[in-house]
Amino acid sequence: MKFMKTWFNEKVMPGMMKFVNTRAITAIKNGMLVSLPFIMIGSVFLLLASFPVPAVAHWMDATGLTPYWNQAYNASFGVMAIFAVVGIAYNWAKDAGFEPLPAGMTALVSFFLIMRPTTAVLNGTKTVISANQAPTMLGGFIDRTWLGGQGMIAAILVGLITGWVYSWFLKHHITIKLPEQVPPAVAESFIALIPAFVIVCGFLIIYIFFDLVAHQTVTQWIYTTIQTPLQGLTDSAGGVFLVGILIPFLWFFGVHGSTIVSGIMSPLLQANALQNATIFKAHGVVTQALGGHIFTQSLLDQFGTVTGAGMTFGLAIYILFFSKSAQLKGIGKLAFIPAIFNINEPILFGMPVVLNPIMVVPFMFMPTFSMLSTYFLIKIGILPYLNGVQVPWTTPPIVSGFLVGGWKVMVWQAIIIALSFFVYYPFVHKQDMILYKQEKDEAAGIKA
């Protein structure tokens, strides 16, 4: 174990940490965090618009409330790509040490620039047209299709490019400098003028090229060529297995695996979730035939890290109610309530689970088995597709299961959490007996 720890810390961790701490990954991770409050707000209105109890849902429709819930959803969860593109460029410039808001606004303009409506408004009605058709329109509008999950990868790329180019111009002092007497707000606007103009012109050239050569927008091309294959890659048993085992693997060495893996995977899992939410809002159910995804952020949150990394709630139950060791009993009293709210650091570092060879097998097996079994149960139709609703990560299990998938998902989540007790039992029992014997030996030594 000492050799493995040394090898991991000296050979693997430096490269891994160098990658996750790059400005690009940091900008994506922090930029995506901007959208979280609005995702939660939008999820509430999505639940109201497609309430899981039919009687209540019919009452919402009859009273005319559903369109209002949809309006709130569309304005929050439904435009997640906007939060991403602004947040990523903003955080890149901020990390580089420059005024970040102009970078975020430049990214937003660029993001709007590279897409155009594919739906025309004619005589007050919607008519679907091809991308290269140019009908007479009563007025232009921004197509929400590309403001949600389908525009997520385009938003990430635009945010990264904008943040990088904008910071490069400011770093090399290629800006308009005004006298010191000019108010700071005005001076900052002029500082942003040259880099913003170059960035917008650059994206305009890209837009013109795709319009003339590919007869589609950049956003459409990115979605078809890059995002769809990536979403398909993550939405597979292999992707589920890799994420399920990597998080506890990193945690075992004391590295915050949830943060590292989520920083890389969240954009794709959020896009999957948003597409499920759009389907759920339109049809009241998510299926494969309608384009639903199995691996979403909620699958990871509710079946991979629920009750904490490693799904250690069964472990918490044992050490609180069944352990003989005074050390474990003390940890159990501290750890049980936080575990209900998906916080398990007291167990990971207090027991400890981190760098404990006795606990490595159940710690890595439990979340991997949970995610894979849930994936296949959804795949074969026993469990429904998750509806795209996202709840705060501190939402207690069972409640969270019902909200993201209904009563069947809630029951299965309860079964999995109960199973965690039996998976951890033989290993924690062995740890308990070792500690109990040590405590008895120490007590006997003191008495002697």
C-alpha positions in Angstrom: 0.0 0.0 0.0 2.9 2.4 0.8 4.4 1.7 -2.7 1.0 2.2 -4.4 0.5 5.5 -2.5 3.9 6.7 -3.4 3.5 5.7 -7.1 0.1 7.4 -7.3 1.2 10.6 -5.6 4.5 10.9 -7.5 3.6 9.6 -10.9 -0.1 9.9 -11.5 -1.3 12.9 -9.4 1.1 15.6 -10.8 -0.1 15.1 -14.4 -3.7 14.8 -13.4 -3.7 17.9 -11.2 -1.8 19.8 -13.8 -4.6 19.0 -16.3 -7.6 19.8 -14.0 -5.9 23.0 -12.9 -5.4 24.3 -16.4 -7.1 27.6 -17.1 -9.5 25.9 -19.6 -10.7 23.2 -17.2 -11.0 25.7 -14.4 -13.0 28.1 -16.6 -15.4 25.4 -17.6 -15.8 24.1 -14.0 -16.4 27.6 -12.5 -18.3 28.8 -15.5 -20.8 26.0 -15.3 -21.3 26.7 -11.6 -22.9 30.0 -12.6 -25.9 28.0 -14.0 -26.6 25.8 -10.9 -29.0 28.1 -9.0 -31.1 28.6 -12.2 -31.0 24.9 -13.0 -32.5 24.2 -9.5 -35.1 27.0 -10.0 -36.0 25.7 -13.5 -36.3 22.1 -12.1 -38.9 23.3 -9.6 -41.0 24.7 -12.4 -40.4 21.7 -14.6 -41.9 19.5 -11.9 -44.9 21.8 -11.6 -45.4 21.9 -15.4 -45.3 18.0 -15.6 -46.4 17.1 -12.1 -45.9 13.3 -11.3 -49.4 13.0 -9.8 -51.9 12.9 -12.7 -54.8 14.5 -10.7 -52.6 17.5 -9.8 -51.2 17.7 -13.4 -54.8 17.8 -14.8 -55.8 20.5 -12.3 -52.7 22.6 -13.3 -53.8 22.3 -17.0 -57.4 23.1 -16.3 -56.6 26.2 -14.3 -54.2 27.5 -16.9 -51.2 27.4 -14.6 -49.0 25.1 -16.7 -48.0 27.7 -19.4 -46.7 29.9 -16.6 -44.6 27.2 -15.2 -43.3 26.5 -18.7 -42.4 30.2 -19.1 -40.4 30.2 -15.9 -38.6 26.9 -16.9 -37.8 28.3 -20.4 -36.3 31.4 -18.9 -34.0 29.5 -16.4 -33.2 25.9 -17.1 -34.1 26.2 -20.7 -31.3 28.7 -21.5 -28.5 27.0 -19.7 -26.1 27.5 -22.6 -26.2 31.3 -22.1 -25.1 30.9 -18.5 -22.3 28.6 -19.7 -20.9 30.8 -22.4 -20.9 33.9 -20.2 -19.6 32.1 -17.2 -16.7 30.4 -18.9 -15.4 33.5 -20.7 -15.9 35.5 -17.5 -13.9 33.1 -15.3 -11.1 32.8 -17.9 -10.6 36.6 -17.9 -11.0 36.8 -14.1 -8.4 34.0 -13.6 -6.1 35.9 -16.0 -6.4 39.0 -13.8 -8.5 41.2 -16.0 -12.0 42.8 -15.7 -14.1 39.8 -16.5 -17.6 41.2 -17.4 -16.7 42.5 -20.9 -15.3 39.1 -21.8 -18.5 37.5 -20.7 -20.6 39.9 -22.7 -18.4 39.5 -25.8 -18.8 35.7 -25.5 -22.6 36.1 -25.4 -22.6 38.3 -28.5 -20.4 35.8 -30.3 -22.6 32.9 -29.3 -25.7 34.7 -30.6 -23.8 35.5 -33.8 -22.9 32.0 -34.9 -26.5 30.7 -34.8 -29.6 31.8 -36.6 -33.3 30.9 -36.4 -34.3 27.6 -38.1 -38.0 28.4 -37.4 -39.6 31.4 -39.1 -42.6 33.3 -37.7 -45.0 33.8 -40.6 -48.4 35.5 -40.1 -48.4 34.7 -36.4 -47.7 31.0 -36.8 -44.6 28.9 -36.7 -43.4 27.2 -39.8 -40.4 24.9 -39.8 -37.9 25.6 -42.6 -34.6 24.3 -43.7 -31.4 25.9 -42.5 -30.6 27.5 -45.9 -34.1 28.7 -46.7 -34.8 32.4 -46.4 -38.5 33.2 -46.2 -40.0 36.6 -45.6 -40.4 36.9 -41.8 -42.5 39.2 -39.8 -39.7 39.5 -37.2 -36.5 37.8 -36.1 -36.1 35.9 -32.8 -33.6 33.8 -30.9 -34.3 30.1 -31.3 -34.4 28.5 -27.8 -33.4 25.2 -29.4 -29.7 26.3 -29.3 -29.9 28.0 -25.9 -30.3 24.8 -24.0 -28.6 21.4 -24.1 -28.2 21.3 -27.8 -26.0 24.4 -27.8 -23.9 23.4 -24.7 -20.7 22.3 -26.5 -20.9 25.4 -28.8 -21.3 27.6 -25.8 -18.3 26.0 -24.1 -16.1 26.4 -27.2 -17.2 30.0 -27.7 -16.6 30.8 -24.1 -13.1 29.3 -24.1 -12.0 31.0 -27.3 -13.4 34.3 -26.3 -11.8 34.2 -22.8 -8.4 33.2 -24.3 -8.4 35.8 -27.1 -9.7 38.6 -25.0 -7.1 37.9 -22.3 -4.3 37.7 -24.9 -5.1 41.2 -26.2 -5.2 42.7 -22.7 -2.0 40.8 -21.7 -0.2 42.3 -24.7 -1.8 45.8 -24.1 -3.5 45.9 -27.4 -6.2 48.2 -26.2 -7.5 51.8 -26.4 -6.0 53.7 -23.5 -7.8 56.8 -22.2 -6.5 59.5 -19.9 -6.6 58.9 -16.2 -9.3 61.6 -15.8 -11.8 59.4 -17.7 -14.2 57.6 -15.3 -13.1 53.9 -14.7 -16.4 52.5 -16.1 -15.9 54.4 -19.4 -12.2 53.5 -19.6 -13.0 49.7 -19.1 -15.5 49.9 -21.9 -12.9 51.3 -24.3 -10.3 48.8 -23.1 -12.6 46.0 -24.2 -13.4 47.6 -27.6 -10.5 46.3 -29.7 -10.5 42.7 -28.4 -14.3 42.5 -28.6 -14.3 43.9 -32.2 -11.7 41.3 -33.3 -13.5 38.4 -31.6 -16.9 39.4 -33.0 -15.4 39.8 -36.5 -13.6 36.4 -36.2 -16.8 34.6 -35.3 -18.6 36.5 -38.1 -16.1 35.1 -40.6 -16.7 31.6 -39.2 -20.4 32.1 -39.5 -20.2 33.3 -43.1 -18.0 30.3 -44.0 -20.4 27.7 -42.6 -23.3 29.5 -44.1 -21.9 29.6 -47.7 -20.0 26.2 -47.6 -21.8 23.9 -45.2 -25.3 25.6 -45.5 -25.8 25.4 -41.8 -24.8 27.3 -38.7 -21.7 26.7 -36.7 -23.9 25.7 -33.7 -25.7 23.1 -35.8 -22.4 21.7 -37.1 -20.9 21.5 -33.6 -24.0 19.8 -32.3 -24.0 17.2 -35.1 -20.3 16.6 -35.4 -19.0 17.0 -31.9 -21.7 17.1 -29.2 -23.9 14.2 -30.4 -21.0 11.7 -30.6 -19.7 12.9 -27.2 -23.1 12.5 -25.6 -23.4 9.1 -27.1 -20.0 8.1 -25.7 -20.9 9.2 -22.2 -24.4 7.7 -22.5 -23.0 4.1 -22.5 -22.3 1.4 -20.1 -18.6 2.0 -20.6 -19.0 5.7 -19.7 -21.1 4.9 -16.7 -18.5 2.3 -15.5 -15.6 4.7 -15.9 -17.2 7.6 -14.0 -18.6 5.2 -11.4 -15.2 3.7 -10.5 -13.0 6.8 -11.1 -14.6 9.0 -8.4 -14.0 6.6 -5.5 -10.6 5.6 -6.9 -9.5 9.2 -6.6 -11.1 9.7 -3.2 -9.3 6.6 -1.9 -6.0 8.6 -2.3 -7.5 11.6 -0.6 -8.2 13.5 -3.8 -11.7 15.1 -4.3 -12.7 12.8 -7.1 -16.2 14.2 -7.3 -14.9 17.7 -8.1 -12.4 16.5 -10.6 -14.6 14.1 -12.5 -17.6 16.5 -12.5 -15.5 19.3 -13.7 -14.8 17.3 -16.9 -18.1 15.4 -17.3 -20.7 17.9 -16.1 -21.2 19.8 -19.4 -22.1 16.6 -21.2 -24.2 15.2 -18.4 -26.0 18.6 -18.0 -26.7 18.6 -21.7 -28.1 15.1 -21.4 -30.3 16.2 -18.5 -31.5 19.2 -20.3 -32.5 17.2 -23.3 -34.4 14.8 -21.0 -36.1 17.8 -19.4 -37.2 19.2 -22.7 -38.7 15.8 -23.7 -40.4 15.4 -20.3 -41.9 18.9 -20.6 -43.2 18.2 -24.1 -44.4 14.6 -23.6 -44.7 14.0 -19.9 -42.4 11.0 -20.2 -38.8 10.4 -21.4 -38.1 7.4 -23.7 -35.3 6.2 -26.0 -37.6 6.7 -29.0 -38.0 10.3 -28.1 -34.2 10.8 -27.8 -33.8 10.4 -24.1 -30.5 9.8 -22.4 -29.8 7.4 -19.5 -26.6 8.8 -18.2 -27.4 12.3 -16.9 -26.2 14.4 -14.0 -29.0 12.9 -11.8 -27.8 9.4 -12.4 -24.4 10.3 -11.1 -25.8 12.3 -8.2 -28.5 9.9 -7.1 -26.8 6.6 -7.8 -23.1 7.3 -7.8 -22.4 9.9 -5.0 -25.7 9.8 -3.1 -24.9 9.8 0.7 -21.4 10.7 -0.4 -18.6 9.3 -2.6 -18.6 5.5 -2.3 -22.2 5.5 -1.2 -21.2 5.0 2.4 -24.6 5.3 4.1 -24.6 1.5 4.9 -21.2 2.1 6.5 -22.6 4.9 8.6 -25.4 2.7 9.8 -23.0 0.0 10.9 -20.6 2.2 12.8 -23.4 4.0 14.6 -25.6 1.1 15.6 -23.5 -2.1 15.4 -19.8 -1.3 16.0 -18.1 -2.3 19.2 -15.1 0.0 18.8 -15.4 3.3 20.7 -13.5 5.0 17.9 -16.1 3.9 15.3 -19.0 4.7 17.6 -17.8 8.2 18.1 -17.4 8.7 14.3 -20.8 7.3 13.7 -22.4 9.8 16.0 -20.7 12.6 14.0 -21.2 11.1 10.6 -24.7 9.8 10.4 -26.7 13.1 10.1 -24.3 14.6 7.5 -24.6 11.3 5.5 -28.3 11.8 5.2 -27.5 15.1 3.3 -24.8 13.4 1.1 -21.8 14.6 3.1 -19.4 11.8 4.2 -16.0 13.4 4.8 -16.3 12.5 8.5 -16.3 8.8 7.5 -13.8 9.2 4.7 -11.2 10.8 6.9 -12.3 9.8 10.4 -12.7 6.1 10.1 -10.7 6.4 7.8 -11.7 5.0 4.3 -9.0 7.0 2.6 -5.9 4.9 2.1 -7.5 2.0 4.1 -6.8 -1.2 2.2 -9.6 -3.0 4.1 -12.2 -0.6 2.7 -11.0 -0.2 -0.9 -13.1 -3.0 -2.4 -16.6 -2.0 -1.2 -15.8 1.7 -1.6 -15.1 1.3 -5.3 -17.6 -1.5 -5.9 -20.7 0.0 -4.4 -21.1 3.2 -6.6 -20.0 1.4 -9.7 -22.5 -1.4 -9.2 -25.2 1.1 -8.3 -24.7 3.2 -11.5 -24.3 0.2 -13.8 -27.3 -1.7 -12.5 -29.5 1.4 -12.7 -28.3 2.0 -16.2 -29.3 -1.4 -17.3 -32.6 -1.4 -15.5 -33.5 1.8 -17.4 -32.1 0.3 -20.6 -34.4 -2.7 -20.4 -37.4 -0.6 -19.3 -37.8 -1.7 -15.7 -37.0 1.8 -14.5 -38.1 4.9 -16.3 -35.7 7.4 -17.8 -34.8 10.2 -15.4 -36.9 13.3 -16.2 -34.1 15.8 -16.3 -35.1 17.5 -13.0 -32.0 18.3 -10.9 -32.2 18.8 -7.2 -29.6 20.4 -4.8 -26.9 17.9 -4.0 -27.7 18.0 -0.3 -31.3 16.7 -1.0 -31.7 13.5 1.1 -32.0 10.2 -0.7 -35.4 8.7 -1.4 -36.8 12.3 -1.7 -34.3 13.0 -4.5 -35.1 9.6 -6.1 -38.8 10.5 -6.3 -38.1 14.0 -7.7 -35.8 12.9 -10.5 -37.7 9.8 -11.7 -40.9 9.0 -9.8 -41.8 6.3 -7.3 -40.0 3.4 -9.1 -36.7 5.3 -9.0 -37.4 6.2 -5.4 -37.9 2.5 -4.5 -34.9 1.4 -6.4 -32.7 4.1 -4.7 -33.9 2.8 -1.3 -33.0 -0.8 -2.3 -29.6 0.3 -3.4 -28.9 2.2 -0.2 -30.1 -0.7 1.9 -27.8 -3.0 -0.1 -24.9 -0.8 0.7 -25.1 -2.0 4.3 -24.6 -5.6 3.3 -21.8 -4.8 0.9 -19.9 -2.9 3.5 -20.7 -5.2 6.4 -17.9 -7.8 6.2 -15.2 -5.2 5.6 -16.3 -2.7 8.2 -16.9 -5.6 10.7 -13.3 -6.7 10.2 -12.1 -3.1 10.7 -14.3 -2.9 13.8 -12.8 -6.0 15.3 -9.2 -4.8 14.7 -9.9 -1.5 16.4 -11.9 -3.1 19.2 -9.0 -5.5 20.0 -6.5 -2.6 19.9 -8.7 -0.7 22.4 -9.0 -3.7 24.7 -5.3 -4.3 24.6 -4.6 -0.7 25.3 -7.1 -0.7 28.2 -5.5 -3.9 29.6 -2.0 -2.3 29.3 -3.1 0.7 31.3 -4.7 -1.4 34.0 -1.6 -3.6 34.2 
